[in-house]
Amino acid sequence: SAVGFGNGKFRFMRSPTKDGGKLKVQWTPDQGLGAEFEGKRLVTADNGMQLYGKGSRNEEKHFEYNLNFEPFSESDGYEMKFDSEFEFFNTESVLYKALCTYGCFMKRTLSSRMYINKIKPYKVDFNLSLLKDESVVLKAYINTNQSPYAFKLKAPRILPKLLPTGRDSIKFEADHNPGSYLHVKSNTNTLSTFKVDKLAN
């Protein structure tokens, strides 16, 4: 369908498909450059999903977005993978200038994975990485699945502003053998090491 919108036309088209759907939004002014957005959604095996989006003006691509979500069910647990990529191709893009308010970038990539034990859901293995133009924005790692347990967080743009030490990361590691010992170490000033050992007698 097409409707009048100022000095031009706004067109919206959506078409469902067997395994997803397509979307197209188009602005065609009487004068000046037009704008267009295309989107696709694909449902994959095991309720996974892929998304794709592209924005352009006057047939010149301004930005592109890709997302991939993959869930897996294994005999002992659940695993989920999530990856996305957002890339700009033109710094004159309206969206680029809007996002620049929070920090300019040409390419942003996100990758994450989580595993959860079916019987013991507190046993988790989690990884996350967020990059902007190949620079680390956020990295996180949590492992409660097996000893040594770990918690690691790196956020160079945020943590130095929050921590009195100015550190860009927080790390904790715990080596635990129930009934025998507990050894904890970290990169913090408050608790660098902590040890509890059971005596022989």
N, C-alpha and C positions, 0 to 999 in steps of 0.2 A: 504494500500500500504506500501511497505518497500523499503528503499533506503540505499545504502552503506554510512557510515559516519565514516571515520577513520577506526579504528580496531573494528568494530562492526556494528550494524544496528539500524536505526532510523525508527520507525513505527508510522504512524498517521492514526487514524480511527475515522470517524465521521458518526453517524447514526441518521437521523431525526426521530422523533416519532410524533404521533398524537397531543400531547400536549406539545411538547418541543424537546429535542434532547439529545444525548449522545456524549461524546468525550473521546478519549483515545490516549495518547501519550506515547510511550515506547522507551527506549534506552537500547539496549542489546549489551554490549561490548564483544569482544572475550575473554577478561580477566577482572577480577574485578567485582565490583557490578554494577548491572543495575539500571535503574531509570524508574519510571512510574508515570503518572498523569492521573487521571480519573475525568471527569466532567459531570454533569447532569444539565439540565435546564427544569423546569416545569412551564407552563403557567397555572395559576389558574383563578378562577372566578373573574369577574370585572377587567380584565387585570392585575391581580396580578402575581407575579413571585417568584419562588424558585430556588436557585442555590446551587449546592453542588460540592465541589472539594476535591480531596485527592491526596497527593503526597507520594510516597513510594520508598524505595530502597531495592532490594533483598527481596521483599514481606514484608518488615517492614515499617509500616506507620510512616511517618515523620511529616506530617501536615494535617490538615483538615479544610475546610472552609464551612460555611453554611450561606445563606442569604435568608431572607424572606421579601417580599414587598407586602403589602395589601392596596389597595385603596378602599375607600367606598364613595358612593354618598348618602347623606341623604337629607331630605326634605329642610333643611335650610342651608346645607353646605357640604363641602368636607372634608374627613378625610383620612390621609395617615399614615401607620405604616411601619417602616423600622427597621429590626433587623438583625444583623449579628454576627457571632462568628468565630474567627480564633484561632486555637490551634495547638501548636507544641508538638510533642511527642519525639523528638530527637534533642538535642542541636548540633549535628554534621551536621544537615541539612544545605545545602548551603544557602537556603533562610533564615534560622534563623540567620546565621552569617552575611548575608547581611543586614538584618533589624536591627541587633544589633548596627549598625553604628548610628542609630537614637534612640536607647534605647531598650535593650533586654526585651523580655517578652515571657512567655509560652502560655498565653491565653489572647486574646483581645476580648472584647464584646462591641457592639454598639447597642443602643436601642433609637429609636426616634419616635415621634408622632407629627403630625401637623393637626390642624383643621382650615379651612378657611370658613368664612361666605359667602354664595353665593351672597347675596344682598349687603353686605358691606364687601368687601374683605380686608379692613384694620383691621377688627376684626379677630384676630389670637390667637390661643392657641398652643404653641410650647414647646415640651420637648425633650431634648437630653442628653444621658448619654454615656460616653466613659470610659471604665475601662481597665486597663492592670494588670493582676494578682490581681484582686479585688481592686486595688488602683485607685483612681479617676484621670483621665487625663483631662477630660473636662465634665462639666455639664452646661447646659443652659436651661433657662426657660423664655419664653416671653408670656405675657398675655395682649392683647389689646381687649379682648372680652367683659370684664365687669370690673367695678371698684371694688376693687382697682387694677389698671393696674400695671404690674410688669415686670421688666427686671432683671434677675439674671444670673451671669456668674461666674463659678468656674473653675480655671485652675491652680492647684498648681505647675505645672512644668514650666508654661510660665509667668503668671502674676507677680510673685514676682521679676522676672528679668526685667519687663517692668515698674512696678509702683514704684515710689520713696518711698512709704510707705512699700513696701514689702508684701502687701496684696495678698492673693491667690484668692480673690473673689471680685466681684463688684455687688452691689445690689441697685436697685432703685424701689421705690413703690410710686404710685400716686393714692390718693383717690380723685375722682373728682365728684362733683355734680353740673352740669352746672347751672349757675345763683346763686349758693349758696356758694360754697367753692372749693378750690383746696389745698390739703395737699400733700406735697412731702417729702419723707425721703429716706436717703441712708446711706451707710457705708463709704462714701468718706469724706475726710477732707474738700474738696472744698465746698460741699453742703450736709450737714448732715440733715438739715430740711429746708423746705420752705413752708410758709402758706399764703394763700390769702382767706379772709372771707368777705362776703358781710354783711355790717352793716344793722341793722334792719330798719333804716330810711335814 
